[in-house]
């Protein structure tokens, strides 16, 4: 679909200008456009483009329904994801979460998506709902004034344009455009990681009722993801400490290949695998920003913070923040105020959503927690509570919250007083 024709005059004022057309930006654009707002999306790339983060969560479905895009996603031919499998690298233990079996889980399945196709679908949906989209538009500068914001950007031809809006929504992803310029990025202590990933054919993936499952393979100090994208295309990624990677003094491809060959459950599945793409690398990707909202500015998606993708939370968190952030902007426009309680509430809610997943992430790397996680018992429906969180439920009722507190308490106790069998991790 061609870009919407660009307007060159700054005298045209938008209700909101959104930097970035990924899932967070397109969700915000559609939400505002459906509310009757005039929206401009500035996207630096030309879609479709390669992107990681291909495994979605069941609770994405609610947002798809709200946006009116589910039928398009359903007809796009994406693989259905009914569960998530967690495996020890040595093959000794396996845990499968079946999203349809959790007593607290409202949505029974999700989809695995090739992001180039998925992101373009969402962005085209924004266009169809009335948002103006300019691709290959590289934002260079923004300024916040008393009554509006101005943004300078360059087009694909190198021309410089300036636009004006009542609000700016930063959905610039890992480039973290506005927060970096305000020095707001803060890394999670002790959690600097590097991800090495690519697409492969011929990977031996689960069949039958487990067809479409994501596989998360835990190694001693790192982990693999295996995500089926098509019948014969699999996304495979290795996540490890940035310090460990640097100490190896090897190229990313060699580090990846060595990890495959020394991880039994991955190596077994790679017997006939062929690499389709060069490996891609993302570094230092777990961070937060110390402020998500300020007068006339709202940060959403990865521009509000990013965490280790081990539980596939990225797209859900991005779209949820895009939706709530846009709703807060819509309310602020109605009130005629540059900063509202709704915007502050968005920031608080977004931090709570991220912290909910972060609690699982930081514990998953700890041996005593892994020993409990890989030997689950559904007494008091504790596994059902875990299932709901890892399916993407972000508004937890009390029945889930108290079970999670007990679960993490047991993990803490397991470090001091063995309450599960000690199992090797490799």
Secondary structure, 3 states (H helix, E strand, C coil): CCCCCCCCCCCCEEEEEEECCCHHHHHHHHHHHHCCCCEEEEECCCCCCCCCCCECCCCHHHHHHHHCCHHHHHCCCCEEECEEEEEECCCCCEEEEECCCCCCCCCCCEEECCHHHHHHHHHHHHHHCCCEEEECCEEEEEEECCCCEEEEEECCCCCEEEEEEEEEEECCHHHCHHHHHCCCEEECCCCCEEEEEEEEECCCCCCHHHCCCEEEEECCCEEEEEEEEECCEEEEEEEEEHHHHHHHCCCHHHHHHHHHHCCHHHHHHCCCCEECCCCEEEECCCEEECCCEECCEEECHHHHEECCHHHCCHHHHHHHHHHHHHHHHHHHHHHCCCCCHHHHHHHHHHHHHHHHHHHHHHHHCCHHHHHHHCCCCCHHHHHHHHHHHHCCCCCCCHHHHHHHHHHHHHHHHHHHCCCCCCCCCC
